[in-house]
Amino acid sequence: MLKIRFLITLMMASLIGLASTVQAQQQASSPPVPAEASAAVSARYELGPGDKIRVTVYGEDDLSGEFELDGTGIVAMPLIGPVNIGNKDLDSAEALITQKLADGYLINPRVSIEVLNYRPFYILGEVKKPGSYPYVNGMTVLNAIALASGYTYRANENKITITRRVDGKDQKITVDNTTIVLPGDIIRVPERFF
């Protein structure tokens, strides 16, 4: 009986060791996630002018509907009037609308916001067709360049920048072809000098 327990313990220990080895090999063979991609995934989407949203107030069909943020980030809601949700993530916007509805209108309102249409992104500079393009989820800089019919012969492909609004302030970042594009981004492809 003691021998059987010893053998079972030995087998369990070797199985656990084998499982750890296989897991370590799988982690080593899987490609690392680029820092830019993980940062883009973790970044919370901020609402802005041109976004079209659906606001659902549970149990209140008259207060629910589809709305578009105006140029200043304000949405006109029934009953509570204009609400500035520009530069806010979805959770913060839901909380703000919930707070305004709870302030003398509804008891314990529940609000949900869904983005229906994202605002466009813009591409300027040395591309064949600069302009504004509709945003597609998961788009990279290379996809955006392709939508704009590719680079011109003068394009400096190593100095592409994106101007992105974060926390209400514009930030300019240097990017490469694999960088994720977000709604409202302004992509600039500069001219090379030689």
Secondary structure as UniProt FT lines:
FT   HELIX           2..29
FT   HELIX           35..42
FT   TURN            49..50
FT   STRAND          52..57
FT   TURN            58..59
FT   HELIX           61..63
FT   STRAND          65..68
FT   TURN            71..72
FT   STRAND          74..77
FT   TURN            78..80
FT   STRAND          81..84
FT   TURN            86..87
FT   HELIX           90..102
FT   TURN            103..105
FT   STRAND          111..117
FT   STRAND          121..125
FT   STRAND          131..133
FT   TURN            137..138
FT   HELIX           141..147
FT   TURN            148..149
FT   TURN            153..154
FT   TURN            157..158
FT   STRAND          161..166
FT   TURN            167..168
FT   STRAND          169..174
FT   TURN            177..178
FT   TURN            183..184
FT   STRAND          186..189
//
